[in-house]
Amino acid sequence: MFQINENYQKLPGSYLFSTIAKKVAAFTEENPEKDVIRLGIGDVTQPLAPAIIEAMHKAVDEMGSAASFHGYAPDLGYDFLRRAIAENDYRARGCEIAEDEIFVSDGAKSDSANIQEIFGPDNRIAVCDPVYPVYVDSNVMAGRTGTYDKETERWSRVIYMPCTAENGFVPEFPKEEPDLIYLCLPNNPTGTTLTKAQLQAWVDYANRIGAVILYDGAYEAYISEPDVAHSIYECDGAKTCAIELKSFSKNAGFTGVRLGYTVVPKELRCGDVSLRDMWARRHGTKFNGAPYIVQRAGEAVYSEAGKAQLKEQVAYYMKNAAAIKEGLKECGYTVFGGVNAPYIWLKTPNGMTSWEFFDDLLSRANVVGTPGSGFGPSGEGYFRLTAFGSAENTQAALARIRSM
Ligand code: MLT
């Protein structure tokens, strides 16, 4: 008789955004006349930029002719894309990352969930609290997190690093020593970030204790302040302790197209074992590459036209972020984020729990957001709104919140 992976049975509830989708579906079924504005999941709304569409069309045509048809992609991704990434995301910023340290994938969500499998089952993970749920849930599935305490909403073997208004959303080095440290900067969900000096301190700490930082840079394109690192490899010593995960979803609108990459530097070793070689083995065995058409679309992100068009797209969303932030402030809310990231993190009013505020906002303003407690116990009493809506919907949502 077969057995199941019992670790899945330990997962409390469903994936955060599935729970929200179900709640919203139930609300719209009961209130079909209500026009619901969705500022919950961080999904983009603007169409793909013209330079990207043009590259995709061209690639589709190539696939239609035997002379230019492409089958399986190379294990690590096409050279043209890895070259563009190395040049634009790294060398242009003074970081020496080689093409063969870059692994093209179908997105940072899957990479951030999969990367844990090259580490031993007994490694202790440390996460910011609140945190993008995928990091914890994927470690639960792998049996690395111990037991779940419903009361505290914490796993016994996970080290939580609270990030709240009280500590300026800056995680402190934990008392217990972690082996793997997840950092997402600029941060999802709080929309805040660390300065380069603060990040350097984490790199030094990881090198000192022999830990690996799993660095999620999905929101890097939204950085507007000068003393914020665009890559962890801007920090000295990061190549011996950090893996960087990047996405094309938020900077280029690829949430439905699917493309990302992971950097595993050759210097990152455990004794004489290269983590880069382990990830290459994993990638080669379990993944057949992102589609040629999508990788050509990714290459267009780095073209001159692509860069200019995407700069405008990012500015469009950040205008929404500023409008939400200012609008909420005017209504008396305490708000964070929205400067280097497309997320606004607000304190729920009148001592409401995150889910109470979710229900209140949905029923009275017909606006969907994300309850902070869904990201971890320290997210209780907070709420996230995304700037990825259209400008019209963002303004309409604000008007409704104002009249609540
Ligand atoms: C979010 O809303 O936190 C993100 O969009 C989810 C994701 O990127 O997978």
Residues whose N, C-alpha, C, O or C-beta is under 5 A from the ligand:
A	BS01	MLT	G40 I41 G42 D43 K109
